[in-house]
Amino acid sequence: MALIPVSGEIKVESFPKMASTVITNGMVLGVRGAGQVSKALVASLAIAGIAMQDTASTDADWAENTAIPVFVPTSSTVFEADVTGTAAAGDVGAQFDLSSNGLNVDVGGT
């Protein structure tokens, strides 16, 4: 699975993607120095949002910084996500890192 918005307000904005970078629909995206988005890294602080499409090396614009659509959460947005590790009732409301694939929440990382 990936991160999927389930409630609250969601905006959709376009961001230029980092050239020659695989992006998976539902992946958390971070903003790089030049303003392009790519997979958010563990402990990323500049999160753009959630990818709304895949990018692959077979795409005609693979090596370009073309814009892709991104779900941009607001303070009311709630997402569902798979977890890496074992989630417990006591984890509700806590903050955790992303998993290394950018698609899951790592309940072992804070």
C-alpha positions in Angstrom: 0.0 0.0 0.0 1.0 3.6 0.2 -0.2 6.7 2.1 -3.8 7.3 1.1 -5.8 10.3 2.2 -9.0 9.3 3.9 -10.5 12.5 5.3 -10.0 16.2 5.8 -9.1 18.9 3.2 -6.6 18.0 0.5 -5.1 20.3 -2.1 -3.5 19.1 -5.3 -0.5 21.1 -6.6 2.1 20.4 -9.3 5.8 20.2 -8.4 8.7 19.6 -10.8 10.1 16.1 -10.2 13.8 15.3 -9.8 15.1 14.1 -13.2 15.9 10.4 -13.5 14.2 9.4 -10.2 11.7 6.7 -9.6 8.5 7.9 -7.9 5.7 5.6 -6.9 2.1 6.7 -6.6 1.4 7.2 -2.9 5.0 7.8 -2.0 5.8 10.6 0.4 7.8 13.3 -1.4 10.4 15.6 -0.1 11.5 18.9 -1.6 15.2 19.1 -2.7 17.3 22.3 -2.7 16.3 23.3 -6.3 12.6 22.8 -5.6 12.2 19.4 -7.3 10.4 16.6 -5.5 11.7 13.0 -5.0 11.2 10.3 -2.4 11.3 11.8 1.1 14.2 10.5 3.2 14.0 9.2 6.7 13.8 12.2 9.0 13.0 14.6 6.1 11.8 18.0 7.3 10.7 19.5 4.0 7.7 17.3 2.9 5.9 18.4 -0.2 3.1 15.8 0.0 2.1 12.5 -1.6 2.8 11.5 -5.2 -0.3 11.0 -7.4 1.5 9.2 -10.2 4.4 6.9 -10.9 7.5 7.9 -12.8 9.8 5.3 -14.3 12.9 5.0 -16.6 10.6 4.1 -19.5 8.8 7.5 -19.3 9.6 9.9 -22.2 10.3 12.7 -19.7 12.5 10.5 -17.4 15.5 12.8 -17.6 13.5 16.0 -17.3 12.1 18.1 -14.4 8.5 17.9 -15.6 5.7 18.7 -13.1 3.8 15.9 -11.4 0.6 16.2 -9.3 1.0 16.0 -5.5 -1.6 15.6 -2.7 -0.7 18.5 -0.3 -2.1 17.8 3.1 -3.6 20.5 5.4 -3.8 20.5 9.2 -7.1 18.5 8.9 -5.8 15.8 6.5 -5.8 12.2 7.8 -3.9 9.5 5.9 -3.9 5.7 6.2 -0.6 3.9 5.8 1.0 0.5 6.2 3.6 0.3 8.9 7.0 -1.2 9.2 7.2 -2.9 12.6 4.2 -3.5 14.9 1.8 -0.7 15.7 0.1 -0.7 19.1 -2.9 1.2 20.6 -0.4 3.4 22.5 1.1 4.6 19.2 -2.0 6.6 18.3 -1.1 10.3 18.1 2.6 9.7 18.2 5.0 10.8 15.5 7.3 8.3 13.6 9.7 8.3 10.7 9.1 7.2 7.2 10.3 3.8 6.2 13.2 3.8 3.7 10.9 3.1 0.8 8.8 6.3 1.4 5.6 4.3 1.3 5.2 3.2 4.9 5.5 4.6 8.5 8.3 3.1 10.6 6.9 2.7 14.1 10.4 1.8 15.3 11.7 5.2 14.3 11.0 8.5 16.0 
